[in-house]
């Protein structure tokens, strides 16, 4: 069944969005319907409604904005889908997702797995956009719809809300599904990556120095500013569209040099390219803040931030510094400069993002805890299957890989599944 999106001025077939009535589980079927968006033409059509919901959701963030996710989706066709819950003609919940294919050796089949759509562009935070007046019922309607679709796992990491993860997971029926909250530690368990230390910024930098820092830290910051910046021994430039390519190369060269020794060169290069895409997306939206520290014409360090102008937050994303420099505390100087810039720019929060590394607390940061949940389908349903048609192309590529590697048994099973589930 096709229907033109509410409030759309277009009636062309490309702008039509599939509409799905909500299955009965105590939810008013007439009150909520699910629109499925999976093309950029459809994304363009729903933009006014998306931006309206984003503006009235008190827990929204820049990583759930239309502009941010449109960049991710535009570059990744057939890898994403947005589930839009509406009441009447108004969207009250949006769930942007990413689809991937997993081969299950135990079941000898491809399985679709659903993740946060924002991870296509390495978003720091993920989740749902919701109208608070409809939140619980809309999330329940969304869960009820997802029950009817083919997938094996649904997981959301770095979900940033007070109650939406719990409301969403509890809406799945216990019979057939297993939902649990998860922990996520990195660096051999030393770092809790579901903690984001943040500073609630005061109105001026002197108040910040006096009330947020220890006496020792306050003296270090003032001395560093005096010795390095006020003396003109060092200088800081702020990245512009004209200097972005130069500055991102500086930052990522320093970052890759440090992490290649710990993660391996190929992994470090791959991760660095993800940071490049993320910061380029911020530049294209005019929400990038990237200070670079110099001694004359020699770069010493750089920090990349994404600025949420709606919620008035500065999100620190990545840093790089010259490990062989004879100047101590380059990162400290740039963070202090960036915090001062954020205060002078009228921002409310300086966010160090994922990870409870000790150094972040020396700036007066306090913990914010994020959510990470996984929902697993524990009872297979032959009528639904495990592979969503959106993953047909990726599954076919994987089947070809099986053939090329001589694994004809897997290839045969994969082709039969694609034929019956997707074609």
PyMOL commands that set and color helices and strands:
alter all, ss='L'
color gray80, all
select helices_A, chain A and resi 13-15+40-56+62-64+66-74+117-121+135-146+164-170+205-212+215-230+244-263+265-284+330-344+358-363+389-404+408-422
alter helices_A, ss='H'
color red, helices_A
select strands_A, chain A and resi 2-4+16-21+33-37+80-87+90-104+109-116+129-130+153-159+177-181+185-186+191-192+195-200+235-238+288-289+291-295+298-308+313-321+349-354+366-369+371-377
alter strands_A, ss='S'
color yellow, strands_A
deselect
rebuild
show_as cartoon
